[in-house]
Amino acid sequence: MCSSGVAPSIKPFNTMISAYGQDQKLNRAVEMFNKASPFGVPLDENTYMNLIGYYGGKAGRMLKASHCFSKMQGDEIKPGRVSYDIMVNVYANIGVLHDAKKLFQVMQRQGCLADSFTYLSLIQAYTRRLNYSKAEETIHTMERIGILPSCSHSTFYNVYPYLNKCL
């Protein structure tokens, strides 16, 4: 790209990070992540979130995901709603309720509006900790502010058996 006069783009790197992550080749995804900067390609929110999603999801490396999220902010890349959603979900998936709630509060202070995905991740975190009353309270909050659970959200299916106990 550089030799042809075309400015390098982050898109091929994001594509490869995503492909390696989906194929559970996390080392290759990290390698691709690290190759972008030497090419003079600035990393973007999507680059970080691809890696964070695989660290926190398929690889089950919550600390690496959390560190990467902090690094993104340190690199002055402001997380958007989707980034916060992914991180809240990472914490919820492993039952780290305190961190999920804390990040949810930071998200709100930053002016990012929570959506169905965010709330359902919190519900998942509450149910993993067997805190059904807080899960139910979160559902009522969703209803009160006009956010309906999205049935396409996989977390809803994960917590559905627990919801029957609290509704």
N, C-alpha and C positions, 0 to 999 in steps of 0.2 A: 504494500500500500504506500509506504513512505517513498520508495524509489520512483513510483509512478506519479508523484505529486498529489496523491489523494491523502487527505488527512486521515490518520488512524481513528477508528471508532471503537467504542466500548461494546457495541452490539455483538460482534463475533465472540468476544470474551464471555459476555453474559450467556450467550447461546451454549458455549462449551461448558461453562460452569453448571448451567442448568442440566445439560445432557449428562455430564459426569455424575452429578448429584442424583439424578433420576435412576441412573444405572448403579448407584451406590458405590461409586468410585470416588470417594471423598478426597483421597490424596491427590488425585488428578484434578479435581475441582479446585482444591487449594492451590495447586501448582499454577493453574490457569489464572486464578485470582492474583497470584503474586507476579505473573508475567505481564500484566496490563501496565503497571506503572513504569517499568523500564522502557516501554514503547512510547511513553509520553501520553498515555491514554488515561484521562482522569476517571477514577472510579465513581460510580453513581449509586444512588440508593438501591437500585435494582441489583447491582453487582453484590453489594453487601447482603441484601435480603435473600438472594439465591443461596449464598453460602450459609447464612444464618438458618434458613429453612431446613437445609440438609443437616447442619450440625444439630439443631434442636429436634428435628423430626426423625428421619431415618437413622441417623447415627447415634441419637440419644446422648449427645454431648452438650448438655445445657450450659455448662461453664464456658465452653468455647463459643457457643451462640451468644451468651451474655457479653463476653469479652469483645466479640466481633461487633455487637451492637454499640458498645461503648466506644470502640475504635472508630466506627462510622461517625458518631457524634464528635469525637475528637478531631476527625478530618473535616469538620464543619459541614457535614451532610446532615441536614435536618430530617428526622424521621417523619414520614407522613402517616396517615391513618392505617394504611396497609402494613407498614413496618411495625407500628405499635400492635396491630392485630396479630401479626405473626409472632412477635415476642410474648405477648400475653398468652397466646396459644401454646408456645413452647413451655412456659412456666406451668400452665394449666395441665398440659399433657403428662407432666411428671408429678403433679400435685403440689407444686411450690406456690401455695395460695398467697402467702405474704408478698412474694415478689410480683405475682400476677396483679394483686390489688394495688400495690405500690405503683407499678407501671401504668395501670389503668388511671390512677389519680394524676400521674405526671402527664399522661396523654390528654386528659381533660384540661389540665392547667395550660397546656401548650395550645389549646384551642382546637384539638382534633376531636371531632364528634364520633362517639362510639356508634357502632352499627350492630346488626344482629350477630355477626361473627364474634365481635368483642364480648358481647354479653353472654353468648353461648359458651365461649371459652371460660368466662368466669363461673358460669353454672357448672361446667365440667370440673373446674378446680374445687368448687364447693362440694360437689357430690363425691369427688375422690377423697375428700377429707370427712365425708359423712355428715356434712353440715347442710342438711336438707332445708332447714328453715331459711338460711341465707340464699340457697338456690331458689327457693320459692319467692323470697323477697326480691331477688334479681329479676325473676319472671314478671312480678308485679310492677317493678320499675320499668321494664320494657313496655308493658301494656300501658302504663301511665304516660310514657313519653311517645307512644305511638310506634314502637319498633316491634314488629311481629317476628317470631322465630322463623327463619328461613329453612324450609325442609330440605333444601339442597346442602345445608351445612352438615358436614360429617359429625361434628361434635354433638349435634342434636340427637343423632342416632346412638351415639355412645352414652349419653346421659338419659335417654328416654326411659329405660327401665327404672331409673331412680326417680324420675319425675312423677311417675305413677304413685310412688310412695308419699310424695309431699303434696300432691294436688288433690 
